[in-house]
Amino acid sequence: MTMLETIAVAFSMFSAIPMPQFLWNEKNMRYALCAFPLIGAVIGAVCWGAWSLCGLLGLPGLLRGAILTLIPVLVTGGIHLDGYSDTCDALASHASQEKKLEILKDPHVGSFAVIRICGYFVITLALWSALKSFPWAAVLLGFCMSRTLSGLAVASFPLAKNTGLAHTFAQAADQKRVRRVLIVLDAVLFVGMCLCGYSGVLMALTAHVVFGDYYRMSKRQFGGLSGDLAGWFLQTAELWMLLVLTIAQYGDCLLYTS
């Protein structure tokens, strides 16, 4: 029962999927970060189904790309995009750490956030539309990996402040065990993506490169992690994984034609 409650807590917080309502407590929040990657599995499965349905209906690539662009937003309710936009505003300010943290708290959306979000959607739409095939295993595992690394960061990285979503989950977690579980899961996902071919290898390596940059950026720019920065990482990692997947597919075409 506690496991089901833990999964429900993770889905209630990080997705828009209706879940049974439980009182959040020490027991069901202790390993909620370990259930976070399951949301990625749902997103990957829905994307796979949408791609297949678009193919059956003969929908144009642009419409298919728009659907796939919106699926992660609909499943998550845009919670990670909110953090992404706030972080973009803070980074664009080139202000002190204290000022950047104030910008993260500001509920208003700045012009730089709007520009970055618009650019994010345009690039994501273009990449999904450009894909020649849908390697479902690599994509599904990629969505899981981004959330595994995000959870690992919350349980491992220094925090920028003693309030907020990241602090709540970090404090509630059994951090040592959560780290162990997520490290093992990350290794399993890495091997699984490598078995998907060299595009899967590139996607997995890219996610970890972004993860390393995330650690460096969060400490230098903000003095530690926050919930908004966690959203920035997840969106950035998934965009870069999609980019290298698209490049890999076109690289295959060039090799084949030559």
DRENPA-3360 file (N, C-alpha, C; in nm, 2 decimals, always signed):
BEGIN
1 = MTMLETIA = +0.08/-0.12/+0.00/+0.00/+0.00/+0.00/+0.09/+0.13/+0.00 ~ +0.19/+0.12/+0.08/+0.28/+0.24/+0.08/+0.35/+0.27/-0.05 ~ +0.38/+0.16/-0.13/+0.44/+0.17/-0.26/+0.34/+0.24/-0.35 ~ +0.21/+0.20/-0.35/+0.11/+0.27/-0.43/+0.09/+0.41/-0.40 ~ +0.10/+0.44/-0.27/+0.09/+0.58/-0.22/+0.21/+0.66/-0.27 ~ +0.33/+0.60/-0.26/+0.45/+0.67/-0.31/+0.44/+0.70/-0.46 ~ +0.39/+0.61/-0.54/+0.37/+0.64/-0.68/+0.27/+0.74/-0.70 ~ +0.16/+0.74/-0.62/+0.05/+0.84/-0.64/+0.11/+0.98/-0.60;
9 = VAFSMFSA = +0.19/+0.99/-0.50/+0.25/+1.12/-0.46/+0.33/+1.17/-0.57 ~ +0.42/+1.09/-0.63/+0.50/+1.13/-0.74/+0.42/+1.18/-0.86 ~ +0.32/+1.10/-0.90/+0.23/+1.14/-1.01/+0.15/+1.27/-0.98 ~ +0.10/+1.28/-0.86/+0.02/+1.39/-0.82/+0.10/+1.52/-0.83 ~ +0.23/+1.51/-0.79/+0.32/+1.63/-0.79/+0.37/+1.66/-0.93 ~ +0.41/+1.56/-1.00/+0.49/+1.59/-1.13/+0.41/+1.55/-1.25 ~ +0.28/+1.53/-1.24/+0.20/+1.51/-1.36/+0.06/+1.56/-1.34 ~ -0.01/+1.57/-1.45/-0.15/+1.62/-1.45/-0.25/+1.50/-1.45;
17 = IPMPQFLW = -0.19/+1.38/-1.44/-0.28/+1.25/-1.44/-0.35/+1.24/-1.31 ~ -0.49/+1.23/-1.32/-0.56/+1.21/-1.19/-0.52/+1.09/-1.11 ~ -0.50/+1.12/-0.98/-0.45/+1.01/-0.89/-0.54/+1.01/-0.77 ~ -0.54/+0.89/-0.70/-0.61/+0.89/-0.57/-0.54/+0.98/-0.47 ~ -0.62/+1.05/-0.39/-0.56/+1.15/-0.30/-0.52/+1.08/-0.17 ~ -0.40/+1.09/-0.13/-0.35/+1.04/+0.00/-0.29/+1.16/+0.08 ~ -0.29/+1.15/+0.20/-0.22/+1.25/+0.29/-0.07/+1.22/+0.28 ~ +0.00/+1.32/+0.23/+0.15/+1.31/+0.22/+0.21/+1.30/+0.36;
25 = NEKNMRYA = +0.29/+1.20/+0.38/+0.36/+1.18/+0.51/+0.50/+1.13/+0.48 ~ +0.57/+1.11/+0.59/+0.71/+1.07/+0.59/+0.73/+0.93/+0.51 ~ +0.63/+0.84/+0.53/+0.65/+0.71/+0.47/+0.63/+0.72/+0.31 ~ +0.52/+0.78/+0.27/+0.50/+0.78/+0.12/+0.57/+0.88/+0.04 ~ +0.64/+0.97/+0.11/+0.73/+1.07/+0.04/+0.88/+1.02/+0.04 ~ +0.91/+0.92/+0.13/+1.05/+0.89/+0.14/+1.11/+0.84/+0.01 ~ +1.04/+0.77/-0.07/+1.09/+0.72/-0.20/+1.02/+0.77/-0.32 ~ +0.95/+0.89/-0.30/+0.87/+0.94/-0.41/+0.96/+0.97/-0.53;
33 = LCAFPLIG = +1.09/+1.02/-0.51/+1.18/+1.05/-0.62/+1.21/+0.93/-0.70 ~ +1.21/+0.81/-0.64/+1.23/+0.68/-0.71/+1.12/+0.65/-0.81 ~ +1.00/+0.70/-0.78/+0.88/+0.68/-0.87/+0.87/+0.78/-0.98 ~ +0.95/+0.89/-0.97/+0.95/+0.99/-1.07/+0.97/+0.94/-1.21 ~ +1.07/+0.85/-1.24/+1.09/+0.80/-1.37/+0.97/+0.73/-1.44 ~ +0.88/+0.68/-1.36/+0.76/+0.62/-1.41/+0.68/+0.71/-1.50 ~ +0.68/+0.84/-1.46/+0.61/+0.94/-1.54/+0.67/+0.95/-1.68 ~ +0.80/+0.94/-1.69/+0.87/+0.94/-1.82/+0.83/+0.82/-1.90;
41 = AVIGAVCW = +0.81/+0.70/-1.84/+0.76/+0.59/-1.91/+0.62/+0.61/-1.97 ~ +0.54/+0.68/-1.89/+0.40/+0.71/-1.94/+0.41/+0.80/-2.06 ~ +0.49/+0.91/-2.05/+0.51/+1.00/-2.16/+0.56/+0.93/-2.29 ~ +0.66/+0.85/-2.27/+0.72/+0.77/-2.38/+0.62/+0.68/-2.45 ~ +0.54/+0.61/-2.37/+0.44/+0.52/-2.42/+0.33/+0.60/-2.50 ~ +0.29/+0.71/-2.44/+0.18/+0.79/-2.51/+0.24/+0.85/-2.64 ~ +0.36/+0.89/-2.64/+0.43/+0.94/-2.76/+0.43/+0.83/-2.87 ~ +0.47/+0.71/-2.83/+0.47/+0.60/-2.92/+0.33/+0.57/-2.98;
49 = GAWSLCGL = +0.23/+0.57/-2.89/+0.10/+0.55/-2.94/+0.05/+0.66/-3.04 ~ +0.09/+0.78/-3.01/+0.05/+0.89/-3.09/+0.12/+0.88/-3.23 ~ +0.25/+0.85/-3.23/+0.32/+0.83/-3.35/+0.26/+0.72/-3.44 ~ +0.22/+0.61/-3.38/+0.16/+0.50/-3.45/+0.03/+0.54/-3.51 ~ -0.05/+0.61/-3.43/-0.19/+0.65/-3.47/-0.18/+0.75/-3.59 ~ -0.08/+0.85/-3.57/-0.06/+0.94/-3.68/-0.02/+0.87/-3.81 ~ +0.06/+0.77/-3.80/+0.10/+0.69/-3.92/-0.02/+0.62/-3.98 ~ -0.11/+0.56/-3.90/-0.23/+0.49/-3.95/-0.32/+0.58/-4.01;
57 = LGLPGLLR = -0.33/+0.70/-3.96/-0.43/+0.80/-4.02/-0.37/+0.88/-4.13 ~ -0.24/+0.86/-4.16/-0.17/+0.93/-4.26/-0.16/+1.08/-4.24 ~ -0.15/+1.13/-4.12/-0.14/+1.27/-4.09/-0.01/+1.33/-4.13 ~ -0.01/+1.45/-4.17/+0.12/+1.51/-4.22/+0.22/+1.53/-4.10 ~ +0.35/+1.53/-4.14/+0.46/+1.53/-4.04/+0.45/+1.65/-3.94 ~ +0.40/+1.77/-3.99/+0.40/+1.88/-3.91/+0.29/+1.87/-3.80 ~ +0.18/+1.81/-3.84/+0.07/+1.79/-3.74/+0.12/+1.68/-3.64 ~ +0.18/+1.58/-3.68/+0.24/+1.48/-3.59/+0.34/+1.54/-3.50;
65 = GAILTLIP = +0.43/+1.63/-3.55/+0.52/+1.69/-3.47/+0.46/+1.78/-3.36 ~ +0.35/+1.85/-3.39/+0.28/+1.93/-3.30/+0.22/+1.85/-3.19 ~ +0.16/+1.73/-3.22/+0.10/+1.64/-3.12/+0.21/+1.59/-3.03 ~ +0.32/+1.55/-3.08/+0.43/+1.49/-3.00/+0.49/+1.60/-2.91 ~ +0.50/+1.73/-2.96/+0.55/+1.84/-2.88/+0.46/+1.87/-2.76 ~ +0.33/+1.85/-2.78/+0.24/+1.89/-2.67/+0.21/+1.77/-2.57 ~ +0.24/+1.65/-2.61/+0.21/+1.54/-2.52/+0.29/+1.55/-2.38 ~ +0.42/+1.58/-2.38/+0.48/+1.59/-2.25/+0.42/+1.71/-2.16;
73 = VLVTGGIH = +0.38/+1.81/-2.23/+0.32/+1.93/-2.16/+0.19/+1.89/-2.10 ~ +0.11/+1.81/-2.18/-0.02/+1.77/-2.13/-0.01/+1.67/-2.01 ~ +0.08/+1.58/-2.02/+0.10/+1.48/-1.92/+0.15/+1.54/-1.79 ~ +0.24/+1.63/-1.80/+0.30/+1.69/-1.68/+0.23/+1.82/-1.63 ~ +0.14/+1.87/-1.71/+0.07/+2.00/-1.67/+0.16/+2.12/-1.69 ~ +0.28/+2.10/-1.75/+0.37/+2.21/-1.77/+0.45/+2.25/-1.65 ~ +0.46/+2.17/-1.55/+0.53/+2.20/-1.42/+0.68/+2.23/-1.45 ~ +0.74/+2.15/-1.54/+0.88/+2.16/-1.56/+0.91/+2.28/-1.65;
81 = LDGYSDTC = +0.82/+2.31/-1.74/+0.83/+2.43/-1.83/+0.83/+2.56/-1.75 ~ +0.75/+2.56/-1.64/+0.74/+2.67/-1.55/+0.88/+2.70/-1.49 ~ +0.95/+2.59/-1.44/+1.08/+2.61/-1.39/+1.18/+2.65/-1.49 ~ +1.17/+2.59/-1.61/+1.25/+2.63/-1.72/+1.25/+2.78/-1.75 ~ +1.12/+2.83/-1.76/+1.11/+2.97/-1.80/+1.16/+3.06/-1.69 ~ +1.14/+3.03/-1.56/+1.19/+3.11/-1.45/+1.34/+3.11/-1.45 ~ +1.40/+2.99/-1.48/+1.55/+2.98/-1.48/+1.61/+3.06/-1.59 ~ +1.54/+3.06/-1.71/+1.59/+3.13/-1.82/+1.59/+3.28/-1.79;
89 = DALASHAS = +1.48/+3.33/-1.73/+1.48/+3.47/-1.69/+1.59/+3.51/-1.59 ~ +1.62/+3.42/-1.50/+1.72/+3.45/-1.40/+1.86/+3.45/-1.46 ~ +1.89/+3.35/-1.55/+2.02/+3.34/-1.62/+2.04/+3.46/-1.71 ~ +1.93/+3.51/-1.77/+1.94/+3.62/-1.87/+1.97/+3.75/-1.80 ~ +1.94/+3.76/-1.67/+1.95/+3.88/-1.59/+2.10/+3.92/-1.57 ~ +2.19/+3.81/-1.57/+2.33/+3.83/-1.54/+2.35/+3.91/-1.41 ~ +2.26/+3.88/-1.31/+2.27/+3.95/-1.18/+2.34/+3.87/-1.08 ~ +2.35/+3.91/-0.96/+2.41/+3.84/-0.85/+2.33/+3.71/-0.82;
97 = QEKKLEIL = +2.39/+3.62/-0.74/+2.31/+3.50/-0.70/+2.19/+3.54/-0.62 ~ +2.20/+3.63/-0.54/+2.08/+3.67/-0.46/+1.97/+3.72/-0.55 ~ +2.00/+3.81/-0.65/+1.90/+3.86/-0.74/+1.84/+3.75/-0.82 ~ +1.93/+3.66/-0.87/+1.88/+3.55/-0.95/+1.77/+3.46/-0.87 ~ +1.80/+3.44/-0.74/+1.71/+3.36/-0.66/+1.58/+3.44/-0.64 ~ +1.59/+3.57/-0.63/+1.47/+3.65/-0.62/+1.38/+3.64/-0.75 ~ +1.45/+3.64/-0.86/+1.38/+3.62/-0.99/+1.31/+3.49/-1.00 ~ +1.37/+3.39/-0.95/+1.31/+3.25/-0.95/+1.18/+3.26/-0.87;
105 = KDPHVGSF = +1.17/+3.34/-0.76/+1.05/+3.35/-0.68/+0.94/+3.43/-0.74 ~ +0.98/+3.52/-0.83/+0.89/+3.62/-0.89/+0.78/+3.54/-0.97 ~ +0.65/+3.56/-0.94/+0.55/+3.49/-1.02/+0.53/+3.54/-1.16 ~ +0.58/+3.66/-1.19/+0.57/+3.72/-1.32/+0.66/+3.66/-1.42 ~ +0.62/+3.65/-1.54/+0.70/+3.60/-1.65/+0.77/+3.71/-1.72 ~ +0.91/+3.70/-1.74/+0.98/+3.81/-1.80/+0.99/+3.78/-1.95 ~ +1.04/+3.88/-2.02/+1.05/+3.88/-2.17/+1.14/+3.77/-2.22 ~ +1.25/+3.75/-2.14/+1.35/+3.64/-2.18/+1.29/+3.51/-2.17;
113 = AVIRICGY = +1.20/+3.49/-2.07/+1.13/+3.36/-2.05/+1.04/+3.33/-2.17 ~ +0.97/+3.43/-2.21/+0.88/+3.42/-2.32/+0.95/+3.38/-2.45 ~ +1.06/+3.45/-2.47/+1.15/+3.43/-2.59/+1.20/+3.28/-2.59 ~ +1.25/+3.24/-2.48/+1.31/+3.11/-2.47/+1.20/+3.00/-2.48 ~ +1.09/+3.02/-2.42/+0.98/+2.92/-2.43/+0.93/+2.91/-2.58 ~ +0.91/+3.02/-2.64/+0.87/+3.02/-2.78/+0.98/+2.95/-2.87 ~ +1.11/+2.98/-2.84/+1.21/+2.91/-2.92/+1.21/+2.76/-2.89 ~ +1.19/+2.73/-2.76/+1.19/+2.58/-2.72/+1.08/+2.51/-2.80;
121 = FVITLALW = +0.96/+2.56/-2.81/+0.85/+2.49/-2.88/+0.88/+2.49/-3.03 ~ +0.94/+2.59/-3.08/+0.96/+2.59/-3.23/+1.07/+2.48/-3.26 ~ +1.17/+2.48/-3.18/+1.28/+2.38/-3.21/+1.22/+2.24/-3.18 ~ +1.15/+2.22/-3.07/+1.09/+2.08/-3.05/+1.00/+2.04/-3.16 ~ +0.91/+2.13/-3.20/+0.82/+2.10/-3.31/+0.90/+2.06/-3.44 ~ +1.00/+2.13/-3.47/+1.08/+2.10/-3.59/+1.15/+1.97/-3.58 ~ +1.20/+1.94/-3.46/+1.28/+1.81/-3.44/+1.18/+1.69/-3.45 ~ +1.07/+1.70/-3.38/+0.97/+1.59/-3.39/+0.92/+1.57/-3.53;
129 = SALKSFPW = +0.90/+1.68/-3.60/+0.85/+1.67/-3.74/+0.95/+1.61/-3.83 ~ +1.08/+1.64/-3.80/+1.19/+1.59/-3.89/+1.22/+1.44/-3.87 ~ +1.18/+1.38/-3.75/+1.22/+1.24/-3.73/+1.17/+1.15/-3.84 ~ +1.25/+1.07/-3.89/+1.21/+0.97/-4.00/+1.15/+0.85/-3.94 ~ +1.18/+0.81/-3.82/+1.13/+0.69/-3.76/+1.12/+0.71/-3.61 ~ +1.04/+0.63/-3.54/+1.03/+0.65/-3.40/+1.09/+0.53/-3.32 ~ +1.22/+0.55/-3.28/+1.28/+0.44/-3.20/+1.22/+0.44/-3.06 ~ +1.11/+0.37/-3.04/+1.03/+0.38/-2.92/+1.10/+0.35/-2.79;
137 = AAVLLGFC = +1.19/+0.25/-2.80/+1.26/+0.21/-2.68/+1.36/+0.32/-2.63 ~ +1.43/+0.38/-2.73/+1.53/+0.48/-2.69/+1.45/+0.61/-2.64 ~ +1.34/+0.64/-2.70/+1.27/+0.76/-2.66/+1.21/+0.74/-2.52 ~ +1.14/+0.62/-2.50/+1.08/+0.59/-2.37/+1.19/+0.59/-2.26 ~ +1.30/+0.52/-2.29/+1.41/+0.52/-2.19/+1.47/+0.66/-2.16 ~ +1.47/+0.74/-2.27/+1.52/+0.88/-2.25/+1.44/+0.96/-2.16 ~ +1.30/+0.95/-2.17/+1.21/+1.02/-2.08/+1.23/+0.97/-1.94 ~ +1.26/+0.84/-1.92/+1.28/+0.79/-1.79/+1.42/+0.84/-1.74;
145 = MSRTLSGL = +1.52/+0.84/-1.82/+1.65/+0.88/-1.78/+1.66/+1.03/-1.73 ~ +1.59/+1.12/-1.80/+1.59/+1.26/-1.76/+1.53/+1.28/-1.62 ~ +1.43/+1.20/-1.59/+1.37/+1.21/-1.46/+1.45/+1.13/-1.35 ~ +1.52/+1.03/-1.39/+1.61/+0.96/-1.30/+1.72/+1.06/-1.26 ~ +1.78/+1.12/-1.35/+1.89/+1.22/-1.32/+1.84/+1.34/-1.25 ~ +1.72/+1.38/-1.28/+1.66/+1.49/-1.20/+1.64/+1.46/-1.06 ~ +1.58/+1.34/-1.03/+1.56/+1.29/-0.90/+1.69/+1.27/-0.82 ~ +1.80/+1.22/-0.90/+1.93/+1.20/-0.84/+1.99/+1.34/-0.80;
153 = AVASFPLA = +1.97/+1.44/-0.88/+2.02/+1.57/-0.84/+1.95/+1.63/-0.72 ~ +1.82/+1.61/-0.70/+1.75/+1.66/-0.59/+1.80/+1.59/-0.46 ~ +1.84/+1.46/-0.47/+1.89/+1.39/-0.36/+2.04/+1.40/-0.33 ~ +2.11/+1.47/-0.42/+2.25/+1.47/-0.41/+2.31/+1.62/-0.41 ~ +2.26/+1.70/-0.50/+2.32/+1.84/-0.51/+2.29/+1.92/-0.39 ~ +2.38/+2.02/-0.36/+2.35/+2.12/-0.25/+2.23/+2.20/-0.30 ~ +2.15/+2.24/-0.20/+2.03/+2.32/-0.23/+2.06/+2.47/-0.21 ~ +1.99/+2.55/-0.30/+2.01/+2.69/-0.30/+1.94/+2.76/-0.18;
161 = KNTGLAHT = +1.83/+2.70/-0.14/+1.75/+2.76/-0.04/+1.68/+2.65/+0.04 ~ +1.63/+2.69/+0.16/+1.56/+2.59/+0.25/+1.41/+2.59/+0.24 ~ +1.36/+2.63/+0.12/+1.22/+2.63/+0.10/+1.20/+2.59/-0.05 ~ +1.07/+2.56/-0.08/+1.04/+2.52/-0.22/+1.02/+2.37/-0.24 ~ +0.99/+2.33/-0.36/+0.96/+2.20/-0.39/+1.08/+2.10/-0.38 ~ +1.19/+2.15/-0.43/+1.31/+2.06/-0.42/+1.35/+2.03/-0.28 ~ +1.34/+2.14/-0.20/+1.38/+2.12/-0.05/+1.28/+2.03/+0.01 ~ +1.15/+2.04/-0.02/+1.05/+1.95/+0.04/+1.08/+1.80/+0.01;
169 = FAQAADQK = +1.11/+1.77/-0.11/+1.13/+1.63/-0.15/+1.27/+1.59/-0.10 ~ +1.37/+1.67/-0.10/+1.50/+1.64/-0.06/+1.50/+1.60/+0.09 ~ +1.42/+1.68/+0.17/+1.42/+1.66/+0.31/+1.34/+1.54/+0.35 ~ +1.23/+1.51/+0.27/+1.15/+1.40/+0.30/+1.21/+1.26/+0.26 ~ +1.31/+1.27/+0.16/+1.37/+1.15/+0.11/+1.47/+1.08/+0.20 ~ +1.47/+0.95/+0.19/+1.58/+0.88/+0.25/+1.70/+0.89/+0.15 ~ +1.78/+0.99/+0.16/+1.86/+1.04/+0.06/+1.97/+0.93/+0.01 ~ +2.02/+0.86/+0.11/+2.12/+0.76/+0.07/+2.06/+0.65/-0.01;
177 = RVRRVLIV = +1.95/+0.59/+0.04/+1.89/+0.49/-0.04/+1.83/+0.53/-0.17 ~ +1.77/+0.65/-0.17/+1.72/+0.71/-0.30/+1.84/+0.73/-0.40 ~ +1.95/+0.78/-0.35/+2.06/+0.79/-0.44/+2.11/+0.65/-0.50 ~ +2.11/+0.55/-0.41/+2.15/+0.42/-0.46/+2.06/+0.37/-0.56 ~ +1.93/+0.38/-0.53/+1.83/+0.33/-0.63/+1.84/+0.40/-0.76 ~ +1.85/+0.53/-0.76/+1.85/+0.61/-0.88/+1.98/+0.59/-0.96 ~ +2.09/+0.57/-0.89/+2.22/+0.54/-0.96/+2.21/+0.41/-1.03 ~ +2.15/+0.31/-0.97/+2.14/+0.17/-1.03/+2.04/+0.18/-1.15;
185 = LDAVLFVG = +1.93/+0.26/-1.13/+1.83/+0.27/-1.24/+1.89/+0.35/-1.35 ~ +1.97/+0.45/-1.32/+2.04/+0.52/-1.43/+2.13/+0.43/-1.51 ~ +2.21/+0.34/-1.44/+2.30/+0.25/-1.51/+2.22/+0.15/-1.60 ~ +2.11/+0.10/-1.54/+2.02/+0.01/-1.62/+1.97/+0.08/-1.75 ~ +1.92/+0.20/-1.73/+1.87/+0.28/-1.84/+1.98/+0.31/-1.95 ~ +2.10/+0.34/-1.90/+2.21/+0.37/-1.99/+2.24/+0.24/-2.07 ~ +2.25/+0.13/-2.01/+2.27/+0.01/-2.08/+2.16/-0.02/-2.18 ~ +2.04/+0.00/-2.14/+1.92/-0.02/-2.23/+1.93/+0.07/-2.35;
193 = MCLCGYSG = +1.96/+0.20/-2.33/+1.97/+0.29/-2.44/+2.09/+0.25/-2.53 ~ +2.20/+0.20/-2.48/+2.31/+0.16/-2.56/+2.27/+0.04/-2.65 ~ +2.18/-0.04/-2.60/+2.13/-0.16/-2.68/+2.04/-0.11/-2.79 ~ +1.99/+0.01/-2.79/+1.91/+0.06/-2.89/+1.99/+0.11/-3.02 ~ +2.12/+0.10/-3.01/+2.20/+0.14/-3.12/+2.28/+0.27/-3.09 ~ +2.35/+0.32/-3.19/+2.44/+0.43/-3.16/+2.36/+0.56/-3.13 ~ +2.24/+0.57/-3.18/+2.15/+0.69/-3.15/+2.12/+0.69/-3.00 ~ +2.09/+0.57/-2.95/+2.06/+0.56/-2.81/+2.18/+0.59/-2.72;
201 = VLMALTAH = +2.30/+0.55/-2.77/+2.43/+0.58/-2.70/+2.44/+0.73/-2.69 ~ +2.42/+0.80/-2.81/+2.44/+0.94/-2.81/+2.34/+1.01/-2.72 ~ +2.22/+0.97/-2.72/+2.12/+1.03/-2.63/+2.15/+1.01/-2.48 ~ +2.20/+0.89/-2.44/+2.24/+0.87/-2.30/+2.36/+0.96/-2.27 ~ +2.46/+0.96/-2.35/+2.57/+1.04/-2.32/+2.54/+1.19/-2.31 ~ +2.45/+1.23/-2.40/+2.41/+1.37/-2.40/+2.34/+1.41/-2.27 ~ +2.25/+1.32/-2.22/+2.18/+1.35/-2.10/+2.28/+1.37/-1.98 ~ +2.38/+1.29/-1.98/+2.48/+1.30/-1.87/+2.57/+1.42/-1.89;
209 = VVFGDYYR = +2.60/+1.46/-2.01/+2.67/+1.58/-2.03/+2.59/+1.70/-1.98 ~ +2.47/+1.71/-2.01/+2.38/+1.81/-1.96/+2.37/+1.81/-1.81 ~ +2.37/+1.69/-1.75/+2.36/+1.67/-1.61/+2.49/+1.73/-1.54 ~ +2.60/+1.70/-1.60/+2.73/+1.76/-1.55/+2.73/+1.91/-1.56 ~ +2.68/+1.97/-1.67/+2.67/+2.11/-1.68/+2.57/+2.17/-1.58 ~ +2.46/+2.10/-1.56/+2.36/+2.14/-1.46/+2.42/+2.15/-1.32 ~ +2.50/+2.06/-1.28/+2.57/+2.07/-1.15/+2.65/+2.19/-1.14 ~ +2.73/+2.21/-1.25/+2.82/+2.33/-1.25/+2.75/+2.46/-1.25;
217 = MSKRQFGG = +2.64/+2.47/-1.33/+2.57/+2.59/-1.34/+2.49/+2.62/-1.22 ~ +2.43/+2.52/-1.16/+2.35/+2.55/-1.04/+2.43/+2.60/-0.92 ~ +2.55/+2.54/-0.91/+2.64/+2.59/-0.80/+2.69/+2.73/-0.83 ~ +2.74/+2.75/-0.95/+2.80/+2.88/-0.98/+2.70/+2.99/-0.99 ~ +2.59/+2.97/-1.05/+2.49/+3.08/-1.08/+2.40/+3.10/-0.96 ~ +2.36/+2.99/-0.89/+2.26/+3.00/-0.79/+2.30/+2.96/-0.65 ~ +2.42/+2.90/-0.64/+2.46/+2.85/-0.51/+2.40/+2.72/-0.47 ~ +2.33/+2.65/-0.56/+2.27/+2.52/-0.54/+2.15/+2.50/-0.62;
225 = LSGDLAGW = +2.08/+2.39/-0.59/+1.96/+2.34/-0.66/+1.84/+2.41/-0.61 ~ +1.74/+2.42/-0.70/+1.60/+2.46/-0.66/+1.51/+2.38/-0.75 ~ +1.38/+2.39/-0.72/+1.28/+2.32/-0.80/+1.27/+2.38/-0.95 ~ +1.29/+2.51/-0.96/+1.29/+2.57/-1.09/+1.41/+2.52/-1.18 ~ +1.52/+2.51/-1.11/+1.64/+2.46/-1.18/+1.62/+2.31/-1.22 ~ +1.55/+2.23/-1.14/+1.53/+2.09/-1.18/+1.44/+2.09/-1.30 ~ +1.34/+2.18/-1.31/+1.26/+2.19/-1.44/+1.35/+2.23/-1.56 ~ +1.44/+2.32/-1.54/+1.53/+2.36/-1.64/+1.61/+2.24/-1.69;
233 = FLQTAELW = +1.67/+2.17/-1.60/+1.75/+2.05/-1.64/+1.67/+1.95/-1.72 ~ +1.55/+1.92/-1.67/+1.47/+1.81/-1.74/+1.43/+1.86/-1.88 ~ +1.39/+1.98/-1.90/+1.35/+2.03/-2.03/+1.47/+2.04/-2.12 ~ +1.59/+2.08/-2.07/+1.71/+2.09/-2.15/+1.76/+1.96/-2.19 ~ +1.77/+1.87/-2.10/+1.82/+1.73/-2.13/+1.73/+1.66/-2.24 ~ +1.60/+1.68/-2.23/+1.51/+1.61/-2.33/+1.52/+1.68/-2.46 ~ +1.54/+1.81/-2.47/+1.56/+1.88/-2.59/+1.69/+1.83/-2.66 ~ +1.80/+1.82/-2.59/+1.92/+1.78/-2.65/+1.92/+1.64/-2.69;
241 = MLLVLTIA = +1.85/+1.55/-2.61/+1.84/+1.41/-2.65/+1.76/+1.40/-2.78 ~ +1.66/+1.48/-2.80/+1.58/+1.48/-2.92/+1.66/+1.53/-3.04 ~ +1.75/+1.63/-3.01/+1.83/+1.69/-3.12/+1.93/+1.58/-3.17 ~ +2.00/+1.51/-3.08/+2.10/+1.42/-3.12/+2.03/+1.30/-3.19 ~ +1.91/+1.26/-3.15/+1.84/+1.15/-3.21/+1.81/+1.19/-3.36 ~ +1.77/+1.31/-3.38/+1.73/+1.36/-3.51/+1.86/+1.36/-3.60 ~ +1.97/+1.42/-3.54/+2.09/+1.42/-3.62/+2.14/+1.28/-3.65 ~ +2.13/+1.19/-3.56/+2.17/+1.05/-3.58/+2.10/+0.99/-3.69;
249 = QYGDCLLY = +1.97/+1.01/-3.70/+1.89/+0.96/-3.81/+1.93/+1.01/-3.94 ~ +1.95/+1.14/-3.95/+2.00/+1.20/-4.08/+2.14/+1.16/-4.11 ~ +2.22/+1.13/-4.01/+2.35/+1.08/-4.03/+2.35/+0.94/-4.09 ~ +2.25/+0.86/-4.05/+2.23/+0.73/-4.11/+2.19/+0.74/-4.26 ~ +2.11/+0.84/-4.29/+2.07/+0.85/-4.43/+2.18/+0.89/-4.52 ~ +2.27/+0.98/-4.46/+2.39/+1.02/-4.54/+2.48/+0.91/-4.57 ~ +2.50/+0.82/-4.46/+2.59/+0.71/-4.48/+2.53/+0.61/-4.57 ~ +2.40/+0.59/-4.57/+2.33/+0.50/-4.66/+2.34/+0.54/-4.80;
257 = TS = +2.32/+0.67/-4.83/+2.32/+0.72/-4.97/+2.46/+0.73/-5.03 ~ +2.56/+0.74/-4.94/+2.70/+0.75/-4.99/+2.75/+0.61/-5.02;
% end
